[in-house]
Amino acid sequence: MGEDLAGALTAVTLRVGDLAGEWDRTGLLPLDLLHELGAEGRLCAEVPEEYGGWGLSSVHSGTYTAHVGGLCGSLRSVMTSQGMAAWTVRRLGTAEQSAMYLPRLTGGELAAVGFSEPGAGSDLAAMTTTVRRDGDSIVVDGHKKWVTAAHYADLLVIVGRYEDGAAAVVVPADAPGVRVERITDPLGCRAAGHADVRLDGVRLPADSVLGGYALPLSLLVTTALAYGRISVAWGCVGILRACLAAATAHAAGREQFGEPLAGHQLVAGHLADIFTAEQVASRVCEHASSRWDEGAPDQVVATVLAKHVSATQAARGAATAVQVLASAGARDGHPVARAYRDAKLMEIIEGSNELCRLMLAQHALSRPGAP
């Protein structure tokens, strides 16, 4: 994939150019750009080539995701949502459903995945959205909150309760009974199309349910969120790389007290901290992706670790970059100002820091030799 991946990085760089700040200020990504990238398979790069994707490994996809994350956190967020939807179809859907939906996701249509609800954030077991059979149809009722990319989506993958289990349903965004309400003032990733989704008696064909009914909720959550977590983690690597580039350039070029900022030990210490954060996040993401590609039994915990470490390091690193640039970076649209807000959001979505720490603690306690 070497040359192809390098070409993809160049292509997306040229498309984004210096527009990310403007997209952040307006809160919108160009819809034609999203459709173009989607039609080229650039929004879900791990989909196999037989379905129109690139068939990238997790490691190569991570490299691409980090690059996009360094350019525009909102675009990376849309890419994460598209990849989550495609991954859920691949893992849960039948062969016929993969053949039905995946070419649409690599052909220009956009998708989002709905988990969280007003009363079910980290505690997804508390979700109240329901999926029920009614003759040859299914009916979906519920309210999903903070669905990334839903404002742009053609398809919504909605997770809800079905009898004693759960089900994942592919819902056309324009189906009767679906209402998408854009969140207009998010803290971070302002142009990622965050929205609330209300589903009021949405009637769909029975084959809209991916793979079957009454599946374990834990299976549905683990399947989709695992992809989202590793994608967010790599996106945080991109945030850190953008912050490091901006901070080092500023510190090398601006003088204070007769010498460059970088010559002052306290400022040099800040640069070292950002560099360290970027290296730590990169290594933990590389490890997690290698476990994915190997199908290793510890890939889930490696993914949670990567998401937690990368998000935490990105939030700290972005705050440090703002400190280095001071007033130069404390304005709307500046890369480090965007990074500061975007990185904080990464500590919350796809499993908050607190939830990740609990999961990691449970893993530590389950290891041989633990008390």
C-alpha positions as CSV (number, residue, x, y, z in Angstrom):
1,M,0.0,0.0,0.0
2,G,3.0,2.3,0.3
3,E,2.7,4.4,-2.9
4,D,-1.1,4.3,-2.9
5,L,-1.3,5.4,0.8
6,A,1.2,8.2,0.1
7,G,-1.0,9.4,-2.8
8,A,-4.1,9.3,-0.6
9,L,-2.4,11.5,2.0
10,T,-1.4,14.0,-0.6
11,A,-4.8,14.0,-2.2
12,V,-6.7,14.7,1.1
13,T,-4.1,17.4,2.0
14,L,-4.8,19.2,-1.2
15,R,-8.5,19.0,-0.7
16,V,-8.5,20.3,2.8
17,G,-5.8,23.0,2.1
18,D,-6.2,25.8,4.6
19,L,-10.0,25.5,4.8
20,A,-10.3,23.6,8.1
21,G,-10.4,26.8,10.1
22,E,-13.3,28.2,8.1
23,W,-15.2,24.9,8.3
24,D,-14.7,25.0,12.1
25,R,-16.1,28.6,12.3
26,T,-19.1,27.9,10.1
27,G,-19.8,24.5,11.7
28,L,-20.2,22.8,8.3
29,L,-18.2,20.6,6.0
30,P,-18.9,20.9,2.2
31,L,-21.4,18.2,1.4
32,D,-20.0,17.8,-2.1
33,L,-16.5,17.1,-0.6
34,L,-17.9,14.4,1.7
35,H,-19.7,12.7,-1.2
36,E,-16.6,12.9,-3.3
37,L,-14.4,11.4,-0.6
38,G,-17.0,8.8,0.1
39,A,-17.3,7.8,-3.6
40,E,-13.6,7.3,-3.7
41,G,-13.7,5.0,-0.6
42,R,-11.7,7.5,1.4
43,L,-14.2,7.6,4.3
44,C,-14.0,3.9,5.2
45,A,-10.6,2.7,4.1
46,E,-10.7,-0.7,5.7
47,V,-13.7,-1.9,3.6
48,P,-12.5,-4.7,1.3
49,E,-11.8,-3.9,-2.3
50,E,-14.5,-6.2,-3.5
51,Y,-17.0,-3.7,-2.0
52,G,-15.3,-0.7,-3.4
53,G,-13.0,0.1,-0.4
54,W,-9.3,0.2,-0.1
55,G,-8.9,-2.9,2.0
56,L,-6.4,-1.2,4.3
57,S,-5.0,-2.9,7.4
58,S,-5.6,-1.3,10.7
59,V,-2.1,0.0,10.8
60,H,-2.3,1.6,7.4
61,S,-5.8,2.9,8.1
62,G,-4.4,4.4,11.3
63,T,-1.7,6.3,9.4
64,Y,-4.3,7.7,7.1
65,T,-6.7,8.5,10.0
66,A,-3.9,10.3,11.9
67,H,-3.1,12.4,8.8
68,V,-6.7,13.5,8.4
69,G,-7.0,14.1,12.1
70,G,-4.1,16.5,11.9
71,L,-5.7,18.4,9.0
72,C,-9.3,18.6,10.3
73,G,-10.8,17.0,13.3
74,S,-14.3,17.3,12.0
75,L,-13.5,15.5,8.7
76,R,-11.8,12.8,10.7
77,S,-14.9,12.5,12.9
78,V,-17.1,11.9,9.8
79,M,-14.6,9.4,8.6
80,T,-14.8,7.6,12.0
81,S,-18.6,7.4,11.8
82,Q,-18.5,6.1,8.2
83,G,-16.0,3.5,9.2
84,M,-18.0,2.5,12.3
85,A,-21.1,2.0,10.2
86,A,-19.2,-0.1,7.6
87,W,-17.5,-2.1,10.3
88,T,-20.8,-2.9,12.0
89,V,-22.3,-4.0,8.7
90,R,-19.3,-6.3,8.0
91,R,-19.2,-7.8,11.5
92,L,-22.9,-8.2,12.1
93,G,-24.6,-8.3,8.7
94,T,-25.1,-11.3,6.5
95,A,-23.2,-11.7,3.2
96,E,-26.2,-10.3,1.4
97,Q,-26.4,-7.3,3.7
98,S,-22.7,-6.6,3.1
99,A,-23.2,-6.7,-0.6
100,M,-26.2,-4.4,-0.2
101,Y,-24.8,-1.7,2.1
102,L,-21.0,-1.6,1.7
103,P,-21.0,-0.5,-1.9
104,R,-23.3,2.3,-0.9
105,L,-20.9,3.4,1.8
106,T,-18.0,3.4,-0.7
107,G,-20.1,4.9,-3.4
108,G,-20.8,8.3,-2.0
109,E,-23.6,7.8,0.6
110,L,-22.8,8.9,4.2
111,A,-23.6,7.1,7.4
112,A,-23.8,7.6,11.2
113,V,-24.2,5.3,14.1
114,G,-26.5,6.0,17.0
115,F,-25.9,4.6,20.5
116,S,-26.2,7.3,23.2
117,E,-29.5,8.5,24.5
118,P,-30.7,11.1,27.0
119,G,-30.6,8.5,29.8
120,A,-27.9,6.2,28.4
121,G,-24.5,7.5,27.8
122,S,-21.7,5.3,29.2
123,D,-24.4,3.1,30.7
124,L,-25.7,1.8,27.3
125,A,-27.6,-1.0,29.1
126,A,-30.1,1.8,30.1
127,M,-31.0,2.6,26.5
128,T,-34.8,2.7,25.8
129,T,-34.9,2.8,22.0
130,T,-36.9,-0.3,20.9
131,V,-37.0,-2.4,17.8
132,R,-40.1,-4.7,17.4
133,R,-41.5,-7.0,14.8
134,D,-44.9,-6.1,13.2
135,G,-45.7,-8.7,10.6
136,D,-43.2,-8.5,7.7
137,S,-41.8,-5.2,9.0
138,I,-39.9,-3.8,12.0
139,V,-40.8,-0.7,13.9
140,V,-38.2,1.5,15.6
141,D,-39.0,4.1,18.3
142,G,-36.5,6.1,20.3
143,H,-34.3,9.1,20.8
144,K,-30.6,9.1,20.1
145,K,-28.3,12.0,21.2
146,W,-25.0,13.3,19.9
147,V,-24.9,11.2,16.8
148,T,-21.7,12.3,15.0
149,A,-22.2,12.9,11.2
150,A,-26.0,12.4,11.5
151,H,-26.6,15.9,10.0
152,Y,-24.9,14.6,6.7
153,A,-26.1,11.0,6.8
154,D,-28.1,9.1,4.2
155,L,-28.1,6.0,6.4
156,L,-28.3,5.7,10.2
157,V,-27.2,2.5,12.0
158,I,-29.4,2.6,15.1
159,V,-28.9,0.3,18.1
160,G,-32.0,-0.5,20.2
161,R,-33.6,-3.1,22.4
162,Y,-35.3,-6.1,20.9
163,E,-37.2,-8.3,23.4
164,D,-34.5,-9.6,25.8
165,G,-31.6,-8.6,23.6
166,A,-30.7,-5.9,21.1
167,A,-30.6,-5.2,17.4
168,A,-28.8,-2.9,15.0
169,V,-31.0,-1.5,12.3
170,V,-30.0,0.4,9.1
171,V,-32.5,3.3,8.9
172,P,-32.7,5.7,5.9
173,A,-32.3,9.2,7.2
174,D,-35.3,10.3,5.1
175,A,-37.6,7.5,6.3
176,P,-41.0,8.6,7.6
177,G,-40.8,9.2,11.4
178,V,-37.1,10.1,11.4
179,R,-36.2,13.6,12.6
180,V,-32.6,14.7,12.7
181,E,-31.9,17.8,14.8
182,R,-28.5,19.3,14.3
183,I,-26.5,20.4,17.4
184,T,-25.4,23.9,16.4
185,D,-22.9,24.7,19.2
186,P,-20.7,21.7,20.0
187,L,-17.5,22.4,22.0
188,G,-15.3,20.5,19.5
189,C,-15.3,19.1,16.0
190,R,-17.8,21.8,15.2
191,A,-18.3,20.8,11.6
192,A,-18.7,17.0,12.2
193,G,-22.5,17.2,11.9
194,H,-23.4,16.2,15.4
195,A,-27.1,15.8,15.8
196,D,-29.9,14.3,17.9
197,V,-32.1,11.7,16.1
198,R,-35.7,11.0,17.0
199,L,-37.4,7.9,15.7
200,D,-41.2,7.9,15.9
201,G,-42.8,4.6,14.7
202,V,-40.2,4.2,11.9
203,R,-41.4,1.2,9.8
204,L,-38.8,-0.7,7.8
205,P,-38.4,-4.0,6.0
206,A,-37.4,-6.8,8.3
207,D,-34.0,-7.2,6.4
208,S,-33.0,-3.8,7.7
209,V,-31.9,-5.6,10.9
210,L,-28.2,-6.5,10.7
211,G,-27.6,-10.2,11.2
212,G,-30.5,-11.1,13.4
213,Y,-32.6,-10.3,16.4
214,A,-32.1,-10.4,20.1
215,L,-28.3,-10.2,19.9
216,P,-26.4,-9.5,23.1
217,L,-26.2,-5.8,23.7
218,S,-22.5,-6.2,24.7
219,L,-21.8,-7.7,21.2
220,L,-23.3,-4.8,19.4
221,V,-21.5,-2.2,21.6
222,T,-18.2,-3.9,21.4
223,T,-18.4,-4.3,17.7
224,A,-19.1,-0.7,16.7
225,L,-17.3,1.1,19.6
226,A,-14.1,-0.9,19.1
227,Y,-13.7,0.5,15.7
228,G,-14.7,4.0,16.8
229,R,-12.2,3.9,19.7
230,I,-9.2,3.0,17.6
231,S,-10.2,5.5,15.0
232,V,-10.5,8.3,17.6
233,A,-7.2,7.2,19.1
234,W,-5.4,7.6,15.8
235,G,-7.2,10.9,15.2
236,C,-5.7,12.1,18.5
237,V,-2.2,11.2,17.2
238,G,-3.0,13.6,14.3
239,I,-4.0,16.3,16.8
240,L,-0.7,16.0,18.6
241,R,1.3,16.1,15.4
242,A,-0.4,19.2,14.3
243,C,0.1,20.8,17.7
244,L,3.8,19.8,17.7
245,A,4.3,21.3,14.3
246,A,2.6,24.6,15.2
247,A,4.3,24.9,18.6
248,T,7.9,24.2,17.3
249,A,7.5,26.6,14.4
250,H,6.3,29.3,16.6
251,A,8.9,28.8,19.3
252,A,11.7,28.7,16.7
253,G,10.5,31.9,15.0
254,R,9.3,34.2,17.7
255,E,11.9,36.1,19.8
256,Q,11.5,37.2,23.4
257,F,14.2,38.8,25.5
258,G,16.6,38.7,22.6
259,E,16.4,35.0,21.7
260,P,13.9,32.6,20.2
261,L,11.3,31.3,22.5
262,A,12.7,27.8,22.0
263,G,15.9,29.0,23.7
264,H,14.1,29.5,27.0
265,Q,14.2,26.4,29.1
266,L,10.6,26.5,30.3
267,V,9.3,26.8,26.7
268,A,11.7,24.1,25.5
269,G,10.2,21.9,28.3
270,H,6.8,22.4,26.8
271,L,8.0,21.3,23.4
272,A,9.5,18.2,24.9
273,D,6.2,17.4,26.6
274,I,4.2,17.7,23.3
275,F,6.8,15.6,21.5
276,T,6.6,13.0,24.3
277,A,2.8,12.9,24.1
278,E,2.9,12.4,20.4
279,Q,5.4,9.6,20.7
280,V,3.5,7.8,23.5
281,A,0.2,8.1,21.6
282,S,1.7,6.9,18.3
283,R,3.3,3.8,19.9
284,V,0.2,2.7,21.8
285,C,-1.9,3.1,18.6
286,E,0.6,1.2,16.6
287,H,0.4,-1.6,19.2
288,A,-3.4,-1.7,19.2
289,S,-3.6,-1.7,15.4
290,S,-1.1,-4.5,15.1
291,R,-3.2,-6.5,17.6
292,W,-6.2,-5.9,15.3
293,D,-4.4,-7.0,12.3
294,E,-3.2,-10.1,14.0
295,G,-6.6,-10.9,15.4
296,A,-5.0,-11.2,18.9
297,P,-7.2,-12.0,21.9
298,D,-6.1,-8.8,23.7
299,Q,-7.1,-6.4,20.9
300,V,-10.1,-5.1,22.8
301,V,-8.1,-4.0,25.8
302,A,-5.3,-2.7,23.6
303,T,-7.9,-0.6,21.8
304,V,-9.3,0.8,25.1
305,L,-5.8,1.6,26.2
306,A,-5.0,3.3,22.9
307,K,-8.1,5.4,23.1
308,H,-7.6,6.4,26.7
309,V,-3.9,7.2,26.4
310,S,-4.2,9.1,23.1
311,A,-7.2,11.2,24.1
312,T,-5.5,12.1,27.4
313,Q,-2.2,12.9,25.8
314,A,-4.0,14.9,23.1
315,A,-5.9,17.1,25.6
316,R,-2.7,17.8,27.5
317,G,-0.6,18.3,24.5
318,A,-3.1,20.7,22.9
319,A,-3.4,22.7,26.1
320,T,0.4,23.0,26.1
321,A,0.5,24.1,22.5
322,V,-1.9,26.9,23.2
323,Q,0.3,27.9,26.1
324,V,3.4,28.1,23.8
325,L,1.6,30.1,21.1
326,A,-0.2,32.3,23.7
327,S,-2.3,35.0,22.0
328,A,-1.1,33.8,18.6
329,G,-3.0,30.5,19.0
330,A,-5.9,31.8,21.1
331,R,-8.2,32.8,18.3
332,D,-11.1,31.0,16.7
333,G,-10.0,28.8,13.7
334,H,-6.3,28.6,14.6
335,P,-5.1,24.9,14.5
336,V,-4.1,24.8,18.1
337,A,-7.4,26.5,19.2
338,R,-9.3,23.9,17.3
339,A,-7.1,21.1,18.7
340,Y,-7.7,22.4,22.2
341,R,-11.5,22.0,21.8
342,D,-11.4,18.9,19.7
343,A,-9.1,17.0,22.0
344,K,-11.3,17.7,25.0
345,L,-14.2,16.1,23.2
346,M,-12.1,13.1,22.5
347,E,-11.8,12.5,26.3
348,I,-15.6,12.1,26.3
349,I,-16.8,10.3,23.1
350,E,-16.5,6.6,22.4
351,G,-16.0,5.9,26.0
352,S,-15.1,8.6,28.5
353,N,-11.8,8.7,30.3
354,E,-13.5,7.4,33.4
355,L,-15.2,4.5,31.6
356,C,-11.9,3.6,30.0
357,R,-10.1,3.6,33.3
358,L,-12.7,1.3,34.8
359,M,-12.4,-1.1,31.9
360,L,-8.6,-1.1,32.2
361,A,-8.8,-1.6,36.0
362,Q,-11.1,-4.6,35.4
363,H,-8.6,-6.1,33.0
364,A,-5.8,-5.5,35.5
365,L,-7.8,-7.4,38.2
366,S,-8.6,-10.3,35.9
367,R,-4.9,-11.0,35.0
368,P,-3.2,-14.1,36.4
369,G,-1.7,-13.3,39.8
370,A,-4.1,-10.4,40.5
371,P,-5.6,-10.4,44.0
